[in-house]
Amino acid sequence: MAVAVALVVTSETWGHSVTPDGLRTALGRLCGMTGSYPMLVMAFLISQRPWLERVVGQDRLIHWHRRIGGWLIGLIALRITLIVIGYGLTMHVSPTA
C-alpha cells in the first residue's frame, strides 16, 4: 500500500496539485491506487490456498474478504467521481455534461 501511495504522490507536481481540478484528479488517482491494493488482498484471501486455510480457516478468510469489499467499492466509486469532476473542471465542463 505504501508503494502505491508513494507512486501517486511522487508523480504529481506541486503546481498542478494546488489547483481545484488538479487536486481532485490527484485524489482520484490516489483512490484508484489505494483501491488496487485491497483488490489484490481480496483475491489472495479467496484464492483457496490450502496452507492458508489450515492456518486461518476458510470461514475467517471469507469474513475478511467481505469486510475489505466495502472499502474497495467505496474507493473505486470515489475514484470515478473525483476523476470525472477533476477532468470536467480542467476542460471547463460541468461534471454532468
Residue pairs with C-beta under 8 A, 6 or more apart in sequence:
1 34
1 37
4 33
4 34
4 36
4 37
5 30
5 33
5 34
7 33
8 26
8 29
8 30
8 33
9 30
11 29
12 22
12 26
12 29
16 22
16 26
17 23
17 26
20 89
21 86
21 87
21 88
21 89
21 90
22 86
22 90
23 86
24 82
24 83
24 85
24 86
24 89
25 82
25 83
25 86
25 87
25 90
26 86
27 82
27 86
28 78
28 79
28 80
28 81
28 82
28 83
28 86
29 79
29 83
31 75
31 76
31 78
31 79
31 82
32 75
32 76
32 79
32 83
34 75
35 72
35 75
35 76
35 79
38 68
38 71
38 72
38 75
39 72
41 68
42 65
42 68
42 69
42 72
45 61
45 62
45 64
45 65
45 68
46 61
46 62
46 65
48 58
52 61
53 61
84 95
85 95
88 94
88 95
88 97
